[in-house]
Amino acid sequence: MALSSSTIAVIGGTGFIGRQIVEVLARQGARIKILARNADRAKFLKPMGDVGQISITSGSALDDDALTRIIEGCDTVINTIGILAESGSQRFNALQAELPARIAKIANANGVKSIVHLSAIGADLNSSSIYARTKAQGEQGLMAEFPKAVILRPSLVFGTGDGFFNRFASMAVMAPGLPVIGGGKNKVQPVYVGDIAQAVLAVLTHKKSEGKIYELGGPQVMTFREAMAYIIKQIKRKRLLLPVPHGVMTLAATAMSILPAAPVTRDQLKLLKVDNVASADLPGLEELGVQPTPIDLIVPSYLERYQPGGRFAIK
């Protein structure tokens, strides 16, 4: 499909992954429609394209009328919406379990040709984590309504502005060490956000992807403990790796649940008990023609600001 003649709706286009997708699609000449909770705050996306190429509409993804306004007239819909913790009206069931099927129904009613849905490795109807369960429920509902949809399941996503490496690097600036929960033996396979955007592009330009699930991981598999050690090394600070049993951390998470933005939730701790690694049984980046980017090519550059003296310190 020639994207220069396509109109694409991006639901969640202001998010970390969504922004990268919008930029890649804009460079291909696609006309892009974005649904944002506040269109004025999303205007930073417009310079990614030519005048009039990117349109932004205020509205909630929980409102079918708002979804219809964005989806009507589009060839493709890309859904990147997902949350790691509930807050206010942002609920797992509404945004992860129910939304994909609602998008699919509206897409069908408006003659949309393709849907790309961002899910997550670990999506499982039988998971003890509501995050992972609702991800799986969303996939199931989507495919029931739109069997040609393509599902992309990334592992831990990294890139400038990410919520993992930046979060723990910031913590290490102030704290004497970083927590290693349950021994930190669970594995992750960090994937570059730019590679996810390229995967979306590949899916849209090759019909052979229709109806498939891809699990996207980077070239390196590391334990959580190794990830914490990597962060400490990159920010050049002497910090400890502090073992914290799951039971102790669960008690702490329960106590912190009363906070408006708790640093960790009980549900997130459940995710840390299982590996977050791409399955050998499903296709991945390589099958889409995308060469996975190593973390050493990207992460050190944006962790420099957490070093003593900051990025521009004399070395």
N, C-alpha and C positions, 0 to 999 in steps of 0.2 A: 504494500500500500504506500502510495506517495504521500508523505505527511504534509507536503506543501499545499495539498488540496484538501486537507482534512480539518475538521473542527473537533477539538478534544476537550471534554470536561474533566477537570481535575478537582476531585472532592478531597479537601485537605491540602490544598496547594501551598498554604503558608507554613506548613510544618517542615521539620528538618529534612525529611526525604522528599516531600512534595516540592520544595523549592528547587531541589536539584533536578527533578523530573521536568518541571516547568522550563528551566533554563535549557535543558537538552532539547526539548520539543520545540522551543522557540527558535533555536539555531537551525532546526530542520524546516522552518517556515510554516509550521502548523498554526492555525488560529486556536487560541486557548481561552476557555471560559473557566473561571475559578469561583468557587463558593467559599466565602470567608465570613467569619462572625462579624468582622468589622472591615469593610472595604477600604476605608481611609487608611487603616493601619497596614493594609496589604499592598499599598501603592508601590512599595519598594520592589515589587515583582515586575512592574511595567517596563522599566528600562532593560529588562532581559530580552525584550522583543522590539519590533518596529512600532511606530505609532498605530494604534488601533488593533494590534495583533493580540494583545492580552487584555481581556475584559474581566473585571472583578465585581461580583455582586455580593452585597451583604445578605446574610441569612443563616439559618441553622440547618445542619444536616438532619436534624430531627423533624423538620418541617417538610412534608411531601410537596407542598406548593413551591418552596424554595428549591428543592431538588429538581422539580419539573422545569422550572425556569432555566436552570443551568443545563440540564440534560437535553431538552428539546432542541432539535437542529444539529445535534452532534453525531459524529460517526463513531466515536469511541468515548468510553468513560473510564477514568482511572480513579480508584478509591484508595487513598493512603491513610484513612483515619484509623487511629488506634490509640489507646491510653494504657499507661502502666499502672495507674492508680485512679480510683474514683474520687471525684471532687464535684460538689454541687450537682448540676444537671448532667455532668459527664459520668455516665454509668456504663459498666461493662455490657450489660444485656442490651441496652439501647444502641450503643455505638459499635459493638463488635459482634454480637449475636444476631441482632435484628436488622441493622442498617444494610448489610450487603444484599439481602433478599429484597428489601424495599427499593434499593437502587436498581436491581435487576428488573423488577416489575415495571418501574418507570422507564427504564431503558427499552424494554420490550415494547411498551406502549408507544414509544417514540421512534421506533425503527433503528435503534442503535446497532451497529454491526459488531462491535467487540467491547469487552470489558476486561480490564486488568485490575486485579485485586491484590493489595499488599497485606499479607497475613504474617505469620511468624513461625519459625522452626519451633517445634514443641506443641503446636496446635493438636489437641487431643480431647475427644469427647469424654474420656474417662479420667482426665487429669484431676488431681486434688486442687489445682489452682483454677480459680474462676477466670483468670486472664486467659490461660491456655484452653479452657473449656469453651469460653465464648468465642475465641478465635476459630475453633473447630466448628462450632455451631454456625458461625457466619459463613464459613466455607461451604458447609452443607446446604444452607439456605440459598446461597448464591448459585451453586451448581444445579440445584433443583429448578430454579427459575431460568437460568441462562447457562446451559451445558457447555457452550463454546468459550466460556470465560477462562482466563488464564490466571492462575494463582501463583504469586511469588512469596516464598517464605524466607526472609533473611534471618541470619543469626544476629549476634550483637553488631550493631552498625556503628562505624566510626567515621570521623571526618571533622573538619573545623566546626566547632559549635556543638559537637555531640554531647550526649548526656551521660556518658560512661567515663571515658578517659579524662574529660574535663572535670567531671564531678569529683572523682577520687583524687585527682591532682590538686584541686582546690582544697579538699579536705586535708591533704598531706602538708599543705603550706602551714596550716594552723595546728594540726594535731601531731602528737609524738609518733604516731604510727597509723597504719591502715588495717582495718579489720579483715581477717581471713575466716569467713564464716564456715563452720563445720569442717574445718581443715582445708577448705578451698580446693577440693579435689574435682569438683564439677568442671566440665570442659566447655569452652566457647570457641567459636571459629570466626573471629572478627571480619566483617565484610565492609568494604569501602562504600560510602554512600554514592559516590560517583559511578561505581560499578553497578549499583542497583538501578540508577537512572539509565545506564547503557543497556541493562537487561530489559527494561521497559521498552526502550527504542527497538531492540532486537525483536521482541515479541510483536510489536506493532508492524514490523516490516516483513515478518515471515508467518504465513498462515499455518505452517506446520505446528505452531505452538498451541493452536486452539484446543481447549479442554484439558490442558496439561497443568500439572503442579511442578514447580521448580523450587528446589531448596538452595539458597544462595549463601555460600560461605567463602571466606578468604582462603589464602594458601597456607595459613598457619592455624593449627589447633593448639590451644594453650589452656592450662587450668586457671581457675580464678586466682589462685595463689601466684601463679606465674604472671598473670596480668597485673596484679598489685606490685609485684617486684619490678616489672617493666616500667610502670609509672614512676616509682621511686628512682629508678636509674635515670630516666629521662629528665626529671626535674632536678637532679643533682643535689638531693637532700638526704641526710642520714635519718632514716625513719625505720621503725620496727614493723614487722609483720605480726599482728596481734591475733592469735587464735581465739575465736569466739564460738563456743558450742551453739548449735542450732537452738537448743532449748532456752539458753540465756538470751539469745537474740530475739527469739519469739516473745519472751516476756517483755523485753525492751520495746519491741514493735507494738505490742498491745498497749503499753503505757503511752507510747507516742501517738497512738491512733486518734487521740483527742485533738492533736494539733491540726491546723488547717492544711498544712503541707508537710506531712510526716516524711522524714528522710528515708524511711524504709517501712514497708507494710508486711503483715503476716503472709499475704498472698505472694509477694515478691520473694519471701524467704522459701516458700514452697518451690518456686522456680529454680532456686539455687541448689536444690537437691538432685536435679537431673541435668544431664549434658545438653548443651545447645549447639549441636554439631549436625551438619548436613548429612542426610542419609545417602548411603551408597546405592540405594534402590531407586532414587529419583534423580532426574536430570538437574544440572546446576548451571553455573555461569559458563563453563566451558562449552556445554551443548548449545548455548546461545551465542557462542563466538566472542565471549567477553573474557579477557585475561584477568584473573583476580589480582588485585593490587595488595602487595605486602604492607603491613602496618609501618614498617621502617621507612617507607617512602613518604608517608603522610603525617603520622602522629607526632614525631619529634618536633616538627616545625611549629605546631600549635601548642605544644606543651612547654616551649621555651619560656613563655611568659610566667610560668610558675617557678622558674629557677631563681636562686638568690640574686637579687638585683634586677630581675625581669629579663625580657628578651634582649634589650639593648645594653645589658651590662658588659663592661669591658672584660674580655676573657684572655 
